[in-house]
Amino acid sequence: MLLSIVNMQLRDKEPDLKMLAGKFSMSEEEIKARLGAIGYEYDPEVNQFV
């Protein structure tokens, strides 16, 4: 569920991970770690976790 929410926000509302992290009062590293734990990595070229 977290993956879907994060990717939806990146696709529709936020220009990059830094802005998304600030919106949710989290660090980029924390978001990357949580999604990395389930096998996803941030790709800045497509602004999505893949």
Jmol script that loads the backbone (N, CA, C; Angstrom):
load data "model"
ATOM      1  N   MET A   1       0.824  -1.193   0.000  1.00  0.00           N
ATOM      2  CA  MET A   1       0.000   0.000   0.000  1.00  0.00           C
ATOM      3  C   MET A   1       0.871   1.261   0.000  1.00  0.00           C
ATOM      4  N   LEU A   2       1.957   1.243   0.798  1.00  0.00           N
ATOM      5  CA  LEU A   2       2.857   2.403   0.834  1.00  0.00           C
ATOM      6  C   LEU A   2       3.411   2.698  -0.548  1.00  0.00           C
ATOM      7  N   LEU A   3       3.814   1.665  -1.266  1.00  0.00           N
ATOM      8  CA  LEU A   3       4.349   1.848  -2.613  1.00  0.00           C
ATOM      9  C   LEU A   3       3.339   2.561  -3.503  1.00  0.00           C
ATOM     10  N   SER A   4       2.108   2.136  -3.473  1.00  0.00           N
ATOM     11  CA  SER A   4       1.069   2.746  -4.308  1.00  0.00           C
ATOM     12  C   SER A   4       0.863   4.215  -3.966  1.00  0.00           C
ATOM     13  N   ILE A   5       0.817   4.519  -2.689  1.00  0.00           N
ATOM     14  CA  ILE A   5       0.600   5.909  -2.254  1.00  0.00           C
ATOM     15  C   ILE A   5       1.772   6.785  -2.667  1.00  0.00           C
ATOM     16  N   VAL A   6       2.987   6.303  -2.414  1.00  0.00           N
ATOM     17  CA  VAL A   6       4.175   7.089  -2.742  1.00  0.00           C
ATOM     18  C   VAL A   6       4.255   7.323  -4.249  1.00  0.00           C
ATOM     19  N   ASN A   7       4.104   6.277  -5.042  1.00  0.00           N
ATOM     20  CA  ASN A   7       4.197   6.452  -6.493  1.00  0.00           C
ATOM     21  C   ASN A   7       3.076   7.320  -7.042  1.00  0.00           C
ATOM     22  N   MET A   8       1.883   7.233  -6.464  1.00  0.00           N
ATOM     23  CA  MET A   8       0.788   8.093  -6.906  1.00  0.00           C
ATOM     24  C   MET A   8       1.111   9.559  -6.618  1.00  0.00           C
ATOM     25  N   GLN A   9       1.635   9.832  -5.423  1.00  0.00           N
ATOM     26  CA  GLN A   9       1.992  11.197  -5.068  1.00  0.00           C
ATOM     27  C   GLN A   9       3.100  11.729  -5.977  1.00  0.00           C
ATOM     28  N   LEU A  10       4.100  10.887  -6.248  1.00  0.00           N
ATOM     29  CA  LEU A  10       5.196  11.303  -7.134  1.00  0.00           C
ATOM     30  C   LEU A  10       4.688  11.545  -8.553  1.00  0.00           C
ATOM     31  N   ARG A  11       3.767  10.747  -8.999  1.00  0.00           N
ATOM     32  CA  ARG A  11       3.233  10.888 -10.354  1.00  0.00           C
ATOM     33  C   ARG A  11       2.334  12.118 -10.478  1.00  0.00           C
ATOM     34  N   ASP A  12       1.461  12.321  -9.489  1.00  0.00           N
ATOM     35  CA  ASP A  12       0.409  13.324  -9.631  1.00  0.00           C
ATOM     36  C   ASP A  12       0.651  14.657  -8.924  1.00  0.00           C
ATOM     37  N   LYS A  13       1.459  14.649  -7.869  1.00  0.00           N
ATOM     38  CA  LYS A  13       1.514  15.854  -7.041  1.00  0.00           C
ATOM     39  C   LYS A  13       2.905  16.432  -6.810  1.00  0.00           C
ATOM     40  N   GLU A  14       3.906  15.593  -6.691  1.00  0.00           N
ATOM     41  CA  GLU A  14       5.224  16.081  -6.293  1.00  0.00           C
ATOM     42  C   GLU A  14       6.247  15.906  -7.419  1.00  0.00           C
ATOM     43  N   PRO A  15       7.090  16.921  -7.638  1.00  0.00           N
ATOM     44  CA  PRO A  15       8.063  16.848  -8.730  1.00  0.00           C
ATOM     45  C   PRO A  15       9.254  15.931  -8.454  1.00  0.00           C
ATOM     46  N   ASP A  16       9.496  15.622  -7.173  1.00  0.00           N
ATOM     47  CA  ASP A  16      10.626  14.746  -6.847  1.00  0.00           C
ATOM     48  C   ASP A  16      10.478  14.193  -5.430  1.00  0.00           C
ATOM     49  N   LEU A  17      11.368  13.269  -5.097  1.00  0.00           N
ATOM     50  CA  LEU A  17      11.307  12.598  -3.794  1.00  0.00           C
ATOM     51  C   LEU A  17      11.552  13.566  -2.638  1.00  0.00           C
ATOM     52  N   LYS A  18      12.409  14.538  -2.839  1.00  0.00           N
ATOM     53  CA  LYS A  18      12.708  15.513  -1.779  1.00  0.00           C
ATOM     54  C   LYS A  18      11.442  16.270  -1.367  1.00  0.00           C
ATOM     55  N   MET A  19      10.668  16.697  -2.336  1.00  0.00           N
ATOM     56  CA  MET A  19       9.427  17.424  -2.037  1.00  0.00           C
ATOM     57  C   MET A  19       8.408  16.517  -1.351  1.00  0.00           C
ATOM     58  N   LEU A  20       8.320  15.279  -1.798  1.00  0.00           N
ATOM     59  CA  LEU A  20       7.396  14.329  -1.185  1.00  0.00           C
ATOM     60  C   LEU A  20       7.778  14.069   0.266  1.00  0.00           C
ATOM     61  N   ALA A  21       9.064  13.854   0.500  1.00  0.00           N
ATOM     62  CA  ALA A  21       9.536  13.589   1.862  1.00  0.00           C
ATOM     63  C   ALA A  21       9.197  14.763   2.782  1.00  0.00           C
ATOM     64  N   GLY A  22       9.413  15.967   2.321  1.00  0.00           N
ATOM     65  CA  GLY A  22       9.093  17.152   3.119  1.00  0.00           C
ATOM     66  C   GLY A  22       7.610  17.250   3.427  1.00  0.00           C
ATOM     67  N   LYS A  23       6.799  16.898   2.467  1.00  0.00           N
ATOM     68  CA  LYS A  23       5.341  16.952   2.654  1.00  0.00           C
ATOM     69  C   LYS A  23       4.894  16.025   3.783  1.00  0.00           C
ATOM     70  N   PHE A  24       5.555  14.878   3.914  1.00  0.00           N
ATOM     71  CA  PHE A  24       5.183  13.906   4.933  1.00  0.00           C
ATOM     72  C   PHE A  24       6.107  13.944   6.149  1.00  0.00           C
ATOM     73  N   SER A  25       6.924  14.981   6.257  1.00  0.00           N
ATOM     74  CA  SER A  25       7.854  15.148   7.392  1.00  0.00           C
ATOM     75  C   SER A  25       8.726  13.910   7.600  1.00  0.00           C
ATOM     76  N   MET A  26       9.233  13.399   6.489  1.00  0.00           N
ATOM     77  CA  MET A  26      10.131  12.251   6.522  1.00  0.00           C
ATOM     78  C   MET A  26      11.386  12.617   5.735  1.00  0.00           C
ATOM     79  N   SER A  27      12.432  11.844   5.917  1.00  0.00           N
ATOM     80  CA  SER A  27      13.618  12.058   5.108  1.00  0.00           C
ATOM     81  C   SER A  27      13.522  11.195   3.855  1.00  0.00           C
ATOM     82  N   GLU A  28      14.247  11.602   2.821  1.00  0.00           N
ATOM     83  CA  GLU A  28      14.300  10.790   1.609  1.00  0.00           C
ATOM     84  C   GLU A  28      14.845   9.406   1.939  1.00  0.00           C
ATOM     85  N   GLU A  29      15.850   9.367   2.811  1.00  0.00           N
ATOM     86  CA  GLU A  29      16.475   8.103   3.178  1.00  0.00           C
ATOM     87  C   GLU A  29      15.490   7.157   3.860  1.00  0.00           C
ATOM     88  N   GLU A  30      14.615   7.712   4.691  1.00  0.00           N
ATOM     89  CA  GLU A  30      13.628   6.877   5.380  1.00  0.00           C
ATOM     90  C   GLU A  30      12.651   6.248   4.388  1.00  0.00           C
ATOM     91  N   ILE A  31      12.191   7.028   3.431  1.00  0.00           N
ATOM     92  CA  ILE A  31      11.281   6.500   2.414  1.00  0.00           C
ATOM     93  C   ILE A  31      12.001   5.440   1.579  1.00  0.00           C
ATOM     94  N   LYS A  32      13.227   5.746   1.172  1.00  0.00           N
ATOM     95  CA  LYS A  32      14.007   4.782   0.384  1.00  0.00           C
ATOM     96  C   LYS A  32      14.236   3.489   1.167  1.00  0.00           C
ATOM     97  N   ALA A  33      14.517   3.596   2.455  1.00  0.00           N
ATOM     98  CA  ALA A  33      14.766   2.410   3.278  1.00  0.00           C
ATOM     99  C   ALA A  33      13.509   1.553   3.405  1.00  0.00           C
ATOM    100  N   ARG A  34      12.384   2.191   3.644  1.00  0.00           N
ATOM    101  CA  ARG A  34      11.129   1.435   3.801  1.00  0.00           C
ATOM    102  C   ARG A  34      10.746   0.706   2.520  1.00  0.00           C
ATOM    103  N   LEU A  35      10.870   1.396   1.400  1.00  0.00           N
ATOM    104  CA  LEU A  35      10.506   0.746   0.144  1.00  0.00           C
ATOM    105  C   LEU A  35      11.620  -0.184  -0.333  1.00  0.00           C
ATOM    106  N   GLY A  36      12.851   0.109   0.023  1.00  0.00           N
ATOM    107  CA  GLY A  36      13.962  -0.785  -0.303  1.00  0.00           C
ATOM    108  C   GLY A  36      13.828  -2.120   0.407  1.00  0.00           C
ATOM    109  N   ALA A  37      13.245  -2.093   1.603  1.00  0.00           N
ATOM    110  CA  ALA A  37      13.061  -3.321   2.378  1.00  0.00           C
ATOM    111  C   ALA A  37      12.122  -4.309   1.685  1.00  0.00           C
ATOM    112  N   ILE A  38      11.283  -3.806   0.790  1.00  0.00           N
ATOM    113  CA  ILE A  38      10.385  -4.699   0.047  1.00  0.00           C
ATOM    114  C   ILE A  38      10.807  -4.813  -1.419  1.00  0.00           C
ATOM    115  N   GLY A  39      12.042  -4.383  -1.707  1.00  0.00           N
ATOM    116  CA  GLY A  39      12.612  -4.617  -3.026  1.00  0.00           C
ATOM    117  C   GLY A  39      12.453  -3.522  -4.058  1.00  0.00           C
ATOM    118  N   TYR A  40      12.101  -2.317  -3.641  1.00  0.00           N
ATOM    119  CA  TYR A  40      11.919  -1.223  -4.591  1.00  0.00           C
ATOM    120  C   TYR A  40      13.002  -0.176  -4.419  1.00  0.00           C
ATOM    121  N   GLU A  41      13.359   0.460  -5.527  1.00  0.00           N
ATOM    122  CA  GLU A  41      14.413   1.463  -5.550  1.00  0.00           C
ATOM    123  C   GLU A  41      13.888   2.696  -6.282  1.00  0.00           C
ATOM    124  N   TYR A  42      14.276   3.876  -5.800  1.00  0.00           N
ATOM    125  CA  TYR A  42      13.825   5.115  -6.432  1.00  0.00           C
ATOM    126  C   TYR A  42      14.602   5.362  -7.717  1.00  0.00           C
ATOM    127  N   ASP A  43      13.880   5.648  -8.790  1.00  0.00           N
ATOM    128  CA  ASP A  43      14.474   5.996 -10.073  1.00  0.00           C
ATOM    129  C   ASP A  43      14.117   7.451 -10.364  1.00  0.00           C
ATOM    130  N   PRO A  44      15.075   8.373 -10.203  1.00  0.00           N
ATOM    131  CA  PRO A  44      14.768   9.785 -10.407  1.00  0.00           C
ATOM    132  C   PRO A  44      14.405  10.133 -11.853  1.00  0.00           C
ATOM    133  N   GLU A  45      14.846   9.326 -12.796  1.00  0.00           N
ATOM    134  CA  GLU A  45      14.529   9.597 -14.207  1.00  0.00           C
ATOM    135  C   GLU A  45      13.032   9.491 -14.481  1.00  0.00           C
ATOM    136  N   VAL A  46      12.366   8.553 -13.803  1.00  0.00           N
ATOM    137  CA  VAL A  46      10.920   8.396 -13.991  1.00  0.00           C
ATOM    138  C   VAL A  46      10.140   8.894 -12.781  1.00  0.00           C
ATOM    139  N   ASN A  47      10.872   9.338 -11.734  1.00  0.00           N
ATOM    140  CA  ASN A  47      10.270   9.859 -10.504  1.00  0.00           C
ATOM    141  C   ASN A  47       9.297   8.850  -9.897  1.00  0.00           C
ATOM    142  N   GLN A  48       9.745   7.598  -9.811  1.00  0.00           N
ATOM    143  CA  GLN A  48       8.924   6.511  -9.280  1.00  0.00           C
ATOM    144  C   GLN A  48       9.825   5.499  -8.591  1.00  0.00           C
ATOM    145  N   PHE A  49       9.233   4.699  -7.722  1.00  0.00           N
ATOM    146  CA  PHE A  49       9.915   3.549  -7.161  1.00  0.00           C
ATOM    147  C   PHE A  49       9.607   2.378  -8.069  1.00  0.00           C
ATOM    148  N   VAL A  50      10.651   1.704  -8.499  1.00  0.00           N
ATOM    149  CA  VAL A  50      10.492   0.563  -9.406  1.00  0.00           C
ATOM    150  C   VAL A  50      11.170  -0.666  -8.844  1.00  0.00           C
TER     151      VAL A  50
END
end "model"
wireframe off; spacefill off
backbone 0.3
color backbone group
